[in-house]
Amino acid sequence: MPGLDGLRAIAVLAVIAYHLDFAWARGGLLGVGVFFTLSGYLITDLLLGQRTTTGRLKLGEFWIRRARRLLPALFLMVAVVVAWVTLLQPSFLPGLRGDVLAATFYVSNWWNIVREASYFARFGRPPPLEHLWSLAVEEQFYLIWPWLLWLGLRFTRKRPVLTGVTLTGLTLALSAASAIAMWVLYQPGIDPTRVYEGTDTRAFGLLLGAALAMVWPSRRLSAELSTRWRVVLDGMGVAGLVVIALLIWRTSQYSPFMYHGGIVLLTIGTVATVAALAHPASVLGVTVGCAPLRWIGVRSYGIYLWHWPIIVLTAPGLQQKPSLSLQILQVAATIAVAALSWRFVEEPIRRGAIGRLWGRLRSGEWRRSASTRLQRRRRFVGGAVVVLTLGVLALDGAGLAGVVGPKSAQSSGLSEASQKAPADPGVSTHNTVDAPADTPASETAGRKASTPNATQAGAKSSRMGEERASRPHGAGSRNTSSCKAVAYIGDSTSEGMILPSYLPKAAQRLGAQYARVGATEQYFEISGARSIVETLNQEQASGLDLVKQLKAQGYQGCWVIGLGTNDTANVYVGSAVDLKPRVDQMMRLIGDQPVMWVTVRSLLSSGPYAEENMELWNQTLEDACDRYPNMRIFDWASWTEDDWFISDGTHYTPEGYRHRARLTANALAHGFPASGEKESSSCVVK
């Protein structure tokens, strides 16, 4: 069935285009869904064909064949990636250890889900084994589905006439349950990794392929087909390919439609395509199964295995997009390595090379062979392979055991303080402190006020850009604020300002800095993943919830809102609440009390946390200033420097948090100055 090999090629090329971030393939991740349906069809067709031929399902033989086909290439790729990382990019090692163990037991998808590792929203470089989640889903299907099929055949054996109808109906029912689970569990605005990678929510793709095998078995398809039915068959296949192509072109991983019927539609389109391509009378099967596509399709498993680590490990810096020439080299390297894997590892082992070699070693045939030049050459190559293999395994052991790894905080891209700090402790405190009589200059002095260039801060709005040149609250500012009480609501980008693990000196933290400008009654509500509307879990309060709680307690004072990073990401992934209503809801809820918002910035160039999304949020804040006279904006984004960010491109080093605490307090003093002091003439406080 060469057409199915061609479909494999289309699917894997779509996935590569998606991972290379090509604009025309935002939905290229749907290629994985095509693989699922194709696998469900082929595996079920193979098992039912075996039962027709032998009268039973030989599950042991089935699993041995699957192991021969899948494990050698997987273990080779994992071993080479770990050795590469150990030698050249040890910053990946801490996260790689768990990924290797999960890959070995084919549970990568649940490993990602349990530890809440997003497949989509990334702050930094993704793990090089992240793509193995899909192989885990398929392997779990290979382990469970044959048993379910065996049970179904066993309980319907006394009614052979109804066997096909009953099994197909049960399979379709299971598929419907899986699709409903995806629909119900998906929540717009919430990261879709759980829904996208869950075996339960993706099983319908495999099961619909299995149902097709029950009603459209390849062993019963004949090349004898009338012209009319051939046209119908090929038309159905073409329609399926059009559906696949449109979804790859017009959707993305953040489209709510994908999880509310889109992937089901993709599966139906794939079922129609597979039905046409599997038929020997199909003209479409000959076209899609042309030599180039079939060559790629035969090697698609290796191409899928190798493409992601090659893309990740050869990617440029965090802030630099890969050039087209680099992308071409990445694709070429992927295909070349996959071809070598197929030629020298996958195909020989699939055809019993390990068993033959073991037999020769046991019989002594290897030692008794004639010492010809060819034999000496083979022995030399074999010895070199053994030495290379042992070297790779030694590197793997050293890296995974922790003998080799990041030697310093800098080599891993994280500051030492942030490495030791809890991932997200969350802070909810109410402090009343005394204002310092005289703050030493060493504690308030920071970098000299300067104007960052465009590459540092990105393109900002016109009003912010015009006022960048003058900085009223540079180093050593002594202004005081009219705000005697301040409530700060923030997300994880604010945590470092109040945690001793980032700022060991208490005088540098936000509480001391607020006291320095006269805000001695302080409420801090800071938690990772916090946004104005959404919540990460039931225990976390949203920004709106916190305002309601504090006002219900009778709070009167100034507000500083350090949110927006997660809000703009949530809007990007499909939240029903847009940016402007978020600001309006907060301002209406706070009322006429003074409010200062903090602008946001990231170093990322794509995804929910990309800098262009942060700029949209900052522009939304600026637009809101015209509507609310009690609102000010601290333009933190224009102050940030690239080296203040840690490797994820969104959070800060201790140095960055030190500056942010000092400047945030100064902004409060200049935005809402004490009586008698000069008030800022602009809503945007520099």
N, C-alpha and C positions, 0 to 999 in steps of 0.2 A: 504494500500500500504506500507507494512513493508520495502520494499527496499528503499523507499524514506527516511524513518527514518534512515536507515543505511547510506545513502548518507549524511544526515545531520551530522551524527557522524564523518564520514571521513572528512567533511569540517571543523568542529569545531576543531577536533584534529590537522588538518594541521595548522590552525590559531594559536593554542596554541604552536605548535612546532616552528612556525616562531617567535612568541613573546618570546620564551625561547632561541632563537638564535641558534637552532640546525643547523649544517652545511648542513645536508641532506634535509633541508626544507627552503632554502633561499627564495623560492617562495611560502611559506605556506600562505602568505597573499591572495593568489588566492582562498583560501577557501571561502572568502567573495564573490567572483564572483560566486562560485557554489551556495551559498545561494541566491544570487540575481536571478539567472535563475530558481532555484527551487521555490522561492516565486512567481515569475511572472507566472509560470505554475499553481501552486496551487490556487492562488487568482483568476486568470482568469477562471480556471476550475470550481471553486466554484460559481462564478458569473454567468457563462453561464449555469451551471447546475440548478441554482436557476431560471433563466429565463425559461428554458425548463420545469421545474416543475410547476411554478406559473404563467408563462406568462409575468413576468416583473422582473426588478432588484429592490430589496428592499435595497436600499443603506443605509438607516438609520439602519436597522438591521445589515447590513454588518459592518458598522463602530462601532456599539455597541459591536459586537462580537470581533472585532479587539482590541477595548479598553480594554475589559475584559481580553483578552489574553496577551496584551503587557504591559499595564500601571502598574498593581500592582507590577510585578517583577522589572520593571525599577525603580519605585519610592522607592521600598524597598532598592534596591541596592544603589541608590543615597543617600538616607537618612543614611544608615549605613556607607557609605564611608565618607560622610561629618562629621558625628559624630566621626568616627575613626580619621580623619585628625585633627579635632578640638581638640581632646584629646591628640593625640600622635605625630602628624606630622604637626603642624600648619604652617610650611613653605610653604605647598601646598595651603593654604587658599586664598591668593591674586588672584591667577590664577583660582582657583576653582569656584569662585563666578560667573563669566561669563559662565563657562562651565555648571554649574547647570541650569542656565536660558536657555541656548541654548539646553540642553538636554530635559528640560521640554517641549519646543515647537518644538522639533525634527528639529532643524536647526543647529546641531553641525557641520555638514560638511561645511556649508557656513560661520559659525562663525570662523572656522579654516582658511578658504580661505581668508576672508575679512581681518583678522588681520595677515595674512601671517605666520601662525604657521605651521611649517613644520612637517609632519607626519613621516618623515624619518631622516632628519639631526638634531639631537638633541645634544646640548651642555651638558645638565644635565639630571636629571630624568624627564621622560615625565609625563604629567598630568594623573591622575588615571581615568579620564572619556574620554580620547582621543578616545577610540575605538567606542564611540557612534555615530561617523560620519556615519557608515554603516547603523545603525538603522534609522538615519535621512533620508538617501536616500530611504530606503524601505518605511518608513512612508509617505514621500512625494509622493511616487508612489501609496500607498494605498489611498491617498486623491485625487489625480488627475486622475489616470487611470480609476476608475469606472465611472467618468463623461465622459471621452473620449469614453469609451465603450458604455455607454448609448446613447451618441450622434450618434455613429456609427450605433448602432442597430436601432435607431429611423429613421435615414435617409435612411436606406436600408430595412425597413420593408415592403415596397411595392414590393420589388423584393427579396423574400426569397431565391430563387435559387442562387442568386448572393451574398447573405449576407456573407456567409463564405469566399468566394474568395475575396470579396472586403475588408472585415475587416482584413483578413490575409495579404493582399497586403499592406494596409495602415499601419498595425503594423510593417511589415518588412521594409517599407519605413522610418518610424520613427526610427527604430532600426539602419538602415544604416546611417541616418543623425547623430545619436548619436555617432556611431563608427567613422564616418568621423571627427566629432568635436574633438574626442580624438586624432586622427592622426594629425590633423592640429595644435591643441593647444600645443601638446607635443613638447618640444625643448630639444634635447640632451644636457646635461651639466647644465640644469636648474632644480631646485627642482621640482619634478613631483606632488606635493601635489594637486595643482589646478586640474590637469587632473585626478588624482587618486580618488579624493573625490567629484568632481563636479557631481551633479545630472544629468546634461545634458550629460556629457561625460561617465557616467556609466549606463544610462538608457537602453542601448542596451541589457545588460544582462537580465534585467527584461522583456523587450519587446520581446526578442526571446523566453523566457519562455512562455510569453503570446501567441505568435504566435503558439507555439507547442500545447497549450491547445485548440486552435481553430481547429486544424487539427487532434488532437490526444486526444479527451476528454475521461476522465476516465470512464464516464458513458456508453460509447459505446464500451469499450474494453471487449472482451469475452475471457473466458478461453479456448474456443474451437479454437485451432490453430494447424495446421499441423506441423509435425516434422521439415520439411524443413524451414518453416517460423519462427519456434521457434529458430532454429539454427541461422538464419539470424538476428533475433531480439537480441538474446543474444550476437552474435558476434559484433553487432553494439554497444551494451552496454559495452562490454569488451574493444572495441577500444576506446570508450569515456573515460573509466576509465584510460586506458593507457596514453591517451593524458593529462588528469588531473595530473596523477602521474609524468609524465615526466616534465611538466611545473613546478610543485612544486619542483622537484628535481634540474632542470637545469637552472632555471631563478632566478632573484631576483628583488627587487623593483627598481633597478637602470638599469635594462636591457632595452635599447631602444626598443628591439623587443617586449617587453610586451605591450607598448603603440602604436606600429606600427603593430598591428595584433595579438600579443600574447594573450591578454585578449579576443579578438574576437574568437581566436582558442579555448581557454578555454571554452568559452560560447557554441561554437558548440559541443565540446566534452561533455559538461554537458547536452546539449539538447539530444544528442544521448543516454547518460546514463539514463536520466530521462525517455525518451520514452521507454526504455527497462524495467526499474525498475517499472514503473507505470503499466505495462501490467500484468494481473493476470496469464498469461501462461508462464511468464519468469522464467527460472531456476535461472538466475542471481539475480532476485529480491528476491528469497528465500535465496540465499547465502548471499547477502549484507544485507538482513534484518534479519540476525541471531540474537538471543536473546541479546548478549552483545552489539552489535552495535545499535540495535533498542532501548535498554534501554538508551544508551547515546544520541541517536538521539532524542528521546522524550524529553529529558531534555537539548537539545543543546542550546535553547534560554537562559536558566538560566546559563548554562556553559559559553556561550559567554559573558553574562553580567558580571559575577563575575571573570572570569579568569584574565582580565587585571588589575583591581585594586588590586587583590591579588598579582600578580606578581610585580607590581610597589611598593606597600606599604610594601612588605616584602623583597624587594631587598637589597643586601648588599651595602656597600659604593660605591661611584662613580668609584673608581679605582679597585674594586674587582669584579671578575666574580662570579656568583652564582655557588655553588657546585652542583653536580648531586643530592646529597641527598636533598638539599634545593629545587631543581626543582621538585623532586618527591613529596615532601611535598606540594609544591604549587599546583601541579596538583591534588593531593588527596584532598586538602582543597577546591579547586574549585569545584570538582565533589560532595563533601559532602555538601557544602553550596547550590549548585544548586539543589541537590536532596531534601534538606529540603525546599527550596523555592518552588519546584514543589509540594511537598506533602502537605505543610501547607498554601501556599499562592496562587500559580498559578492555580492549579487544583480545589481547593474549590471555588475560585472566578469565575473561568471560568464556573463552574456548578451552579452559582447563590447563593453562600453562603452569600454575602452581602445583597441581596434581602430578603433571608429567615431570616437573623438576624434582619434586619430592621422591617420585618413583625412581628416577635416575640416581639420586643421591643414595637412596636405600640399597639399590642393587649394585652400586659401585661402578656403574657404567661411565660416570663422569671421569673417574680416575683412570679407567682402562682405555679410554678413547685414544686414538693415535695422536701422537704429538706433532701434527702437521702445522704449517704456518697458520692455517685458518683456525685450528683449535687453539693455538697459542694466542691468536688475536682475540678469540672469544673469551678465553680465560682472563686476558688483560682487561677487556671491557667489563667482564663480570666482576673482577676484583675492584676496578675503579668505581663501579656502581655500588658495591658493598661498602667501600670506604666512604663514599659520598653519603650513602644512606645512614651509616653510623654517625657521621659528622652532623647531619641534619637532626638525627634523633638526640644526639648529645646536646645540641643547641636548644632543642625543644625542652629537654629535661631541665637544663639550666634556667631557661626563661620561665617555664611554668612553675618551677620550684622556688623561684625568687632569688636564685644565685646571681642571675643577671637581671638588671632592671634599672629604672631611673636612679641615677646617682645623686640627684639633687632635686629640689623643688623646681628649679628653673628648667631642668631637662624634661620634666613632665608637663611643663606649661602652666603649672599651678604654683602659687606662692606657698611657702612653708606653713604660714598661718592658716591659709584656706584649706590646705590638705588636712590639718589637724582638727579643723573646726567641724562641728556636726553638720550634716548635710542640710538640715532645715529645722533648727530647734523651735523657731517661732518665738516671739517675744510679746508679752502683754503686761505692761507695767504702768504704775502710777507713782511718780516720784515728786517730792517737793524738796528742792535744794536751795541752798543759800547762794546768792550771787557772789562771785569772787570780788574781793576788795580791789585787787590789782592783778590782772592776769599777766604772767611773765611773757615777754615778747617771744621767747623760744617756743611757747605753746601755741601762740596765735599766728606766728609768722608762717607763711607758706610761700609758694612760688611767686615770683614777680608777676603782677598782672600783665597779661599779654593777649594778643588777639590770635586765636588759632586760625590756621589757613583752611582752605576749602577741603583739602583731603583729610584733615583731622576731623572736622565736624560735619562734613557733608553739606549739601545744599540746604539752607535754612530759609525760612520765610523772609519776606522783604523787611518787615519791621524789626525782626531779630537781627538780620544782617546789618541794617543801618546803624544799630545801636551797639554793635560789638566793640567798636573802637574805644568807647568810654567805659571804664570799669569802676563804679563808685565804691565797690567794697573789695578792694584788693587786699594785699597782705597787711596784717596789723590793724584792720579796721576796728575803731573803738565806738561805733554807733551803738545805740541801744534801741530796743523795740518797745512799742506800746503794748505788745502782747506779753502779759504777765503769765498767762496760761497758754499752752500749746498742745494740740493733739496731732500726733504724726501717725498717719496710716500708710503703710508701705508694703512692698513685696520683697522677694529675696534680694533684689538689687540694693536694698537699704539695710539688710541685716548686719553687714560688716561694720556699719557706723556705730553699733551699740554692743558688739560682741568683743569681749576681752581677747578671744583667740585671734582676732584681726588687729585690734588696737589695744595692746597691753596697758598703755598709759591712759588712765581714766580721763585726764585733762583733754585728750584728743577726741574722745567719744562725743556723740551728738548731745548727750545730756549736759555735759560740762560746757559745750559750745553754746547751747541754748541759754544756759545760766549766765554765760558771759555777756549776752546781749539783753539780759533782763527777764527771760522767760523761765521762771523758777518752778512753776507748776507744770509737770510734764506727763503726758499720756502717750505711751508708745504702743502701737498695735501693728506689728510687723510679722509677716508670715510668707513663706515661699509659695508661689503659684497664686497669690491673692490677686483678685481683680475686683472691679466695681460691682459686677453683676454675678458672675459665676463663682462657684465654690469647688474646691478640690475634693472635699469629702464632707460628711455631715458635721464633723467637729469644727471645721473652719468657717469663720464668718466672712461674708463678702464686705467690700467697702461700704455699701449701703447699709448693711446690717450693723456695722460698727458705729456709723453715724447715728443710727436710730438708738442704739444702746447707750451711747454717751449722752445724747440729748435727753433720753429718758431718765438718766441719772442726774440731770440738771447741769450738765457741763456748759460753761460760758467761757469763750476765749477764742483763740485763733486756731485755724486748721492748716496743716500742711499735708498735701496729698501726694505721696510718692508712688502712685500707681500709673498704669498705662502700658507697661511692657507686656503684661499678659492680656490686657484688654484688647490691644491691637492684634495680638496673635489669635485671640478667640474670634474676633471679627473676621480675620483672614480665613480661618477654618470653617466659617459658616454660622457664627452666632446670629440669632435673630435680632439682637440689640446692636445697633450701629454705634459708631464712635460718638457722634453728637449727642444722642439721647443719654449716653452714659454720663457725660459731663453735666448735662442739664439736670438729670435726676439728682446728682450729688449736690449741685448748687441750690436747687430748690429745697432739698432736704435740710441743708445747713442753714439756709435762710440768709439773714443780713450780717452774719458774723464774718470776720475777715478770713479769707481762704487763699492760700498760696499753693499752686500746682508746680510740680517739678518736671521738666521736660526729660525725655528719654533718648537713648542712643544705643546702637549696637554696631559691631564690626561685621555682622553677617550680611551676605549679599543675596541670599535666597531663603525661602521658607517663611513660616509665620513670624519669626523674630528678625526678619531682614530689616536693614536700616531704612529702606524706603517706606516700610510700614510704620516705623517709629516716627518718621517725618510727617506722615499723615496724622498721627496722633498729636504731634506738636503743633501742626497747623490748626487742628481742631481746637486745641486749647487757646491759641491766639485769636481765633474767630470768636470764641466764647467771651473773651475779654470785653468786647464791645457791648455785650448784653448784660454783664454783671459788674457794677462799679466796685463791689467789695472783693473783686478777684484780682490776684497778681500771679505772675508766672516767673519762676526762677529758671533761667535758661541754662541749666546744668549741661545740656548737650553741647553747647558752644565752648564750655570750659574743658571738657574731657580731652585727654590725650591718649593715643593708641596704647602706649605702654602701661596705662593704668588698668587695662583689661586683662583678665586671665584668659586661658586658652579657649574658653567657650565663647568669647566675643561679646558677652552680655554682662557678666559680673566683674567685680573689680578686685584689684590687689589691695593689700593694706595701705599702700601709698595712695591709691585712688580713693579709698574710703576715708582716709585722713583729710584729704582735700575736700571731699564731698561734705563731711560733717562741718568743717570750718565754714565753707562757702554757703551751705544751707542756712546756718545760723546768721551769717552776715546778710544773706538775702532777706531773711525775716526782718532784720533791723532796718534795711533800706526800703523794703516793700511796705512795712507798717512801722514807721519810725516813732520814737517817743515824741511827745509834744515839745515843740521848740526846735526840733531837728528838721532838716530839709527833707521833704517827701519826694519820692521819685515821680518824675513827670510822666512816666510811661507805665503801662500795665506790665511790660516785660522787664524784669529786674535782671540786670547783668551782673 
